[in-house]
């Protein structure tokens, strides 16, 4: 199991209920593929983007730290790409030293 962080940029026009549902789906995608969430939460609320993504100039940044096998990242990325409320995702493998 490796340690990872996922920075997810979410559409800024979602209602509070939709955001809670989406954040739950983001965490569930990791756990369903053999991972374990260590921490997660909103990193920045409605932050301005440097360039438009899908015609949005702002986004909500959600940060999730988790442990998962390397093969799970490909599956999780595929799940995130299918969700139209997720604008961008960046996975970072944390140093194990």
Secondary structure, DSSP 8 states (H G I E B T S, - for coil): -EEEEEEEEEETT--HHHHHHHHHHHHHHHHHTT-EEEEEEEEEEEEEEEEEETTEEEEEEEEEEEEE-HHHHHHHHHHHHH-TTEEEEEEEE----
